[in-house]
Structures are given as C-alpha cells and as structure tokens.
Amino acid sequence: MKGQAMARQSISVSEPNDEWLKAQVASAEYSSKSEVINDLIRQERRRRLEIEHIRSELIKAEQSDFTDEQPDDLLANFKEEARQDGLL
C-alpha cells in the first residue's frame, strides 16, 4: 500500500491454503501473497464492523419496543444502512 509502512511478518500456512494463495496471485487479481492476505484481513475487519453495527442497531430496536417490522426486514434495513455508511 502506498504511503503506509508495512510490518514484515513470517507466517505459516497449510499446503491447501498455500496453493489457494498461489492461485490468487496466478490469476493476476493480486500481485503477491501478501496482497491477498492484506485484502482478506481488510474484508474481515469490515465484516466485524458490520456485525457490531447490526448488533448495536438490533439492541436499540429491542430496547425501544417501537417497531412493527419483522426480524428479517429489520436485518435487511440494518445491512442497507451499513452499506450506506461504508461499513459493508
């Protein structure tokens, strides 16, 4: 990544995971295994933020006792809000 210092790490991965990483680089979607791993970490961080946002919104809704929406509709609305807020 441009402009950011990168911490050098040494990690071990299983053979199937190594083959998968190699395939990602070979597909030209990524230029290195490190780029794949950094992308996976970014995706997981975003996913966790999304989960926390949804959890927080569900707690607020439960505590307010002021909704006639079904749980599936609430979840869909929260996910859409998360997308709009850049959390998804």
PyMOL CGO cylinders between C-alpha atoms (Angstrom):
from pymol import cmd
from pymol.cgo import CYLINDER

trace = [
    CYLINDER, 0.00, 0.00, 0.00, 1.30, 3.39, -0.89, 0.3, 1, 1, 1, 1, 1, 1,
    CYLINDER, 1.30, 3.39, -0.89, 2.11, 5.75, 1.92, 0.3, 1, 1, 1, 1, 1, 1,
    CYLINDER, 2.11, 5.75, 1.92, 1.79, 3.22, 4.72, 0.3, 1, 1, 1, 1, 1, 1,
    CYLINDER, 1.79, 3.22, 4.72, 4.65, 1.47, 6.43, 0.3, 1, 1, 1, 1, 1, 1,
    CYLINDER, 4.65, 1.47, 6.43, 4.27, -2.28, 6.23, 0.3, 1, 1, 1, 1, 1, 1,
    CYLINDER, 4.27, -2.28, 6.23, 5.19, -4.54, 9.13, 0.3, 1, 1, 1, 1, 1, 1,
    CYLINDER, 5.19, -4.54, 9.13, 7.10, -7.56, 7.95, 0.3, 1, 1, 1, 1, 1, 1,
    CYLINDER, 7.10, -7.56, 7.95, 5.70, -10.86, 9.21, 0.3, 1, 1, 1, 1, 1, 1,
    CYLINDER, 5.70, -10.86, 9.21, 6.58, -14.50, 8.83, 0.3, 1, 1, 1, 1, 1, 1,
    CYLINDER, 6.58, -14.50, 8.83, 3.58, -16.82, 8.79, 0.3, 1, 1, 1, 1, 1, 1,
    CYLINDER, 3.58, -16.82, 8.79, 2.99, -20.49, 8.13, 0.3, 1, 1, 1, 1, 1, 1,
    CYLINDER, 2.99, -20.49, 8.13, 0.02, -21.72, 6.14, 0.3, 1, 1, 1, 1, 1, 1,
    CYLINDER, 0.02, -21.72, 6.14, -1.22, -25.20, 5.34, 0.3, 1, 1, 1, 1, 1, 1,
    CYLINDER, -1.22, -25.20, 5.34, -0.42, -26.66, 1.92, 0.3, 1, 1, 1, 1, 1, 1,
    CYLINDER, -0.42, -26.66, 1.92, -4.02, -26.23, 0.66, 0.3, 1, 1, 1, 1, 1, 1,
    CYLINDER, -4.02, -26.23, 0.66, -4.02, -22.59, 1.79, 0.3, 1, 1, 1, 1, 1, 1,
    CYLINDER, -4.02, -22.59, 1.79, -0.66, -22.01, 0.14, 0.3, 1, 1, 1, 1, 1, 1,
    CYLINDER, -0.66, -22.01, 0.14, -1.97, -23.48, -3.12, 0.3, 1, 1, 1, 1, 1, 1,
    CYLINDER, -1.97, -23.48, -3.12, -5.02, -21.21, -2.89, 0.3, 1, 1, 1, 1, 1, 1,
    CYLINDER, -5.02, -21.21, -2.89, -2.80, -18.16, -2.30, 0.3, 1, 1, 1, 1, 1, 1,
    CYLINDER, -2.80, -18.16, -2.30, -0.64, -19.10, -5.29, 0.3, 1, 1, 1, 1, 1, 1,
    CYLINDER, -0.64, -19.10, -5.29, -3.76, -19.45, -7.44, 0.3, 1, 1, 1, 1, 1, 1,
    CYLINDER, -3.76, -19.45, -7.44, -4.92, -15.97, -6.44, 0.3, 1, 1, 1, 1, 1, 1,
    CYLINDER, -4.92, -15.97, -6.44, -1.59, -14.50, -7.49, 0.3, 1, 1, 1, 1, 1, 1,
    CYLINDER, -1.59, -14.50, -7.49, -1.53, -16.57, -10.70, 0.3, 1, 1, 1, 1, 1, 1,
    CYLINDER, -1.53, -16.57, -10.70, -4.98, -15.25, -11.63, 0.3, 1, 1, 1, 1, 1, 1,
    CYLINDER, -4.98, -15.25, -11.63, -3.38, -11.77, -11.76, 0.3, 1, 1, 1, 1, 1, 1,
    CYLINDER, -3.38, -11.77, -11.76, -6.02, -10.45, -9.37, 0.3, 1, 1, 1, 1, 1, 1,
    CYLINDER, -6.02, -10.45, -9.37, -3.23, -9.89, -6.85, 0.3, 1, 1, 1, 1, 1, 1,
    CYLINDER, -3.23, -9.89, -6.85, 0.45, -9.24, -7.33, 0.3, 1, 1, 1, 1, 1, 1,
    CYLINDER, 0.45, -9.24, -7.33, 1.65, -11.16, -4.25, 0.3, 1, 1, 1, 1, 1, 1,
    CYLINDER, 1.65, -11.16, -4.25, 0.55, -13.46, -1.45, 0.3, 1, 1, 1, 1, 1, 1,
    CYLINDER, 0.55, -13.46, -1.45, 0.97, -10.54, 0.94, 0.3, 1, 1, 1, 1, 1, 1,
    CYLINDER, 0.97, -10.54, 0.94, -1.56, -8.54, -1.05, 0.3, 1, 1, 1, 1, 1, 1,
    CYLINDER, -1.56, -8.54, -1.05, -4.06, -11.43, -0.83, 0.3, 1, 1, 1, 1, 1, 1,
    CYLINDER, -4.06, -11.43, -0.83, -3.58, -11.74, 2.93, 0.3, 1, 1, 1, 1, 1, 1,
    CYLINDER, -3.58, -11.74, 2.93, -3.91, -7.98, 3.48, 0.3, 1, 1, 1, 1, 1, 1,
    CYLINDER, -3.91, -7.98, 3.48, -7.13, -7.98, 1.44, 0.3, 1, 1, 1, 1, 1, 1,
    CYLINDER, -7.13, -7.98, 1.44, -8.53, -10.88, 3.49, 0.3, 1, 1, 1, 1, 1, 1,
    CYLINDER, -8.53, -10.88, 3.49, -7.72, -9.02, 6.71, 0.3, 1, 1, 1, 1, 1, 1,
    CYLINDER, -7.72, -9.02, 6.71, -9.42, -5.85, 5.43, 0.3, 1, 1, 1, 1, 1, 1,
    CYLINDER, -9.42, -5.85, 5.43, -12.51, -7.87, 4.48, 0.3, 1, 1, 1, 1, 1, 1,
    CYLINDER, -12.51, -7.87, 4.48, -12.65, -9.48, 7.93, 0.3, 1, 1, 1, 1, 1, 1,
    CYLINDER, -12.65, -9.48, 7.93, -12.25, -6.12, 9.65, 0.3, 1, 1, 1, 1, 1, 1,
    CYLINDER, -12.25, -6.12, 9.65, -15.15, -4.70, 7.58, 0.3, 1, 1, 1, 1, 1, 1,
    CYLINDER, -15.15, -4.70, 7.58, -17.24, -7.79, 8.33, 0.3, 1, 1, 1, 1, 1, 1,
    CYLINDER, -17.24, -7.79, 8.33, -16.69, -7.40, 12.05, 0.3, 1, 1, 1, 1, 1, 1,
    CYLINDER, -16.69, -7.40, 12.05, -17.64, -3.71, 11.91, 0.3, 1, 1, 1, 1, 1, 1,
    CYLINDER, -17.64, -3.71, 11.91, -20.81, -4.68, 10.06, 0.3, 1, 1, 1, 1, 1, 1,
    CYLINDER, -20.81, -4.68, 10.06, -21.68, -7.28, 12.69, 0.3, 1, 1, 1, 1, 1, 1,
    CYLINDER, -21.68, -7.28, 12.69, -21.12, -4.81, 15.52, 0.3, 1, 1, 1, 1, 1, 1,
    CYLINDER, -21.12, -4.81, 15.52, -23.24, -2.18, 13.75, 0.3, 1, 1, 1, 1, 1, 1,
    CYLINDER, -23.24, -2.18, 13.75, -26.09, -4.65, 13.19, 0.3, 1, 1, 1, 1, 1, 1,
    CYLINDER, -26.09, -4.65, 13.19, -25.85, -5.91, 16.77, 0.3, 1, 1, 1, 1, 1, 1,
    CYLINDER, -25.85, -5.91, 16.77, -25.98, -2.35, 18.09, 0.3, 1, 1, 1, 1, 1, 1,
    CYLINDER, -25.98, -2.35, 18.09, -29.00, -1.48, 15.93, 0.3, 1, 1, 1, 1, 1, 1,
    CYLINDER, -29.00, -1.48, 15.93, -30.82, -4.65, 16.96, 0.3, 1, 1, 1, 1, 1, 1,
    CYLINDER, -30.82, -4.65, 16.96, -30.22, -3.89, 20.63, 0.3, 1, 1, 1, 1, 1, 1,
    CYLINDER, -30.22, -3.89, 20.63, -31.55, -0.34, 20.16, 0.3, 1, 1, 1, 1, 1, 1,
    CYLINDER, -31.55, -0.34, 20.16, -34.63, -1.67, 18.38, 0.3, 1, 1, 1, 1, 1, 1,
    CYLINDER, -34.63, -1.67, 18.38, -35.28, -4.29, 21.05, 0.3, 1, 1, 1, 1, 1, 1,
    CYLINDER, -35.28, -4.29, 21.05, -34.94, -1.73, 23.83, 0.3, 1, 1, 1, 1, 1, 1,
    CYLINDER, -34.94, -1.73, 23.83, -37.21, 0.80, 22.16, 0.3, 1, 1, 1, 1, 1, 1,
    CYLINDER, -37.21, 0.80, 22.16, -40.18, -1.59, 21.80, 0.3, 1, 1, 1, 1, 1, 1,
    CYLINDER, -40.18, -1.59, 21.80, -41.21, 0.69, 18.96, 0.3, 1, 1, 1, 1, 1, 1,
    CYLINDER, -41.21, 0.69, 18.96, -41.29, -1.31, 15.75, 0.3, 1, 1, 1, 1, 1, 1,
    CYLINDER, -41.29, -1.31, 15.75, -43.74, -3.38, 13.82, 0.3, 1, 1, 1, 1, 1, 1,
    CYLINDER, -43.74, -3.38, 13.82, -41.08, -4.67, 11.42, 0.3, 1, 1, 1, 1, 1, 1,
    CYLINDER, -41.08, -4.67, 11.42, -40.34, -8.36, 11.19, 0.3, 1, 1, 1, 1, 1, 1,
    CYLINDER, -40.34, -8.36, 11.19, -36.82, -9.51, 12.19, 0.3, 1, 1, 1, 1, 1, 1,
    CYLINDER, -36.82, -9.51, 12.19, -35.86, -10.29, 8.56, 0.3, 1, 1, 1, 1, 1, 1,
    CYLINDER, -35.86, -10.29, 8.56, -36.95, -6.81, 7.48, 0.3, 1, 1, 1, 1, 1, 1,
    CYLINDER, -36.95, -6.81, 7.48, -35.02, -5.20, 10.34, 0.3, 1, 1, 1, 1, 1, 1,
    CYLINDER, -35.02, -5.20, 10.34, -31.88, -7.12, 9.39, 0.3, 1, 1, 1, 1, 1, 1,
    CYLINDER, -31.88, -7.12, 9.39, -32.22, -6.13, 5.71, 0.3, 1, 1, 1, 1, 1, 1,
    CYLINDER, -32.22, -6.13, 5.71, -32.64, -2.48, 6.70, 0.3, 1, 1, 1, 1, 1, 1,
    CYLINDER, -32.64, -2.48, 6.70, -29.63, -2.58, 9.03, 0.3, 1, 1, 1, 1, 1, 1,
    CYLINDER, -29.63, -2.58, 9.03, -27.48, -4.13, 6.32, 0.3, 1, 1, 1, 1, 1, 1,
    CYLINDER, -27.48, -4.13, 6.32, -28.55, -1.44, 3.86, 0.3, 1, 1, 1, 1, 1, 1,
    CYLINDER, -28.55, -1.44, 3.86, -27.68, 1.27, 6.43, 0.3, 1, 1, 1, 1, 1, 1,
    CYLINDER, -27.68, 1.27, 6.43, -24.30, -0.37, 6.97, 0.3, 1, 1, 1, 1, 1, 1,
    CYLINDER, -24.30, -0.37, 6.97, -23.67, -0.34, 3.20, 0.3, 1, 1, 1, 1, 1, 1,
    CYLINDER, -23.67, -0.34, 3.20, -24.62, 3.33, 3.01, 0.3, 1, 1, 1, 1, 1, 1,
    CYLINDER, -24.62, 3.33, 3.01, -22.36, 4.11, 5.97, 0.3, 1, 1, 1, 1, 1, 1,
    CYLINDER, -22.36, 4.11, 5.97, -19.47, 2.34, 4.23, 0.3, 1, 1, 1, 1, 1, 1,
    CYLINDER, -19.47, 2.34, 4.23, -19.35, -0.44, 6.80, 0.3, 1, 1, 1, 1, 1, 1,
    CYLINDER, -19.35, -0.44, 6.80, -20.22, -3.09, 4.26, 0.3, 1, 1, 1, 1, 1, 1,
]
cmd.load_cgo(trace, "trace")
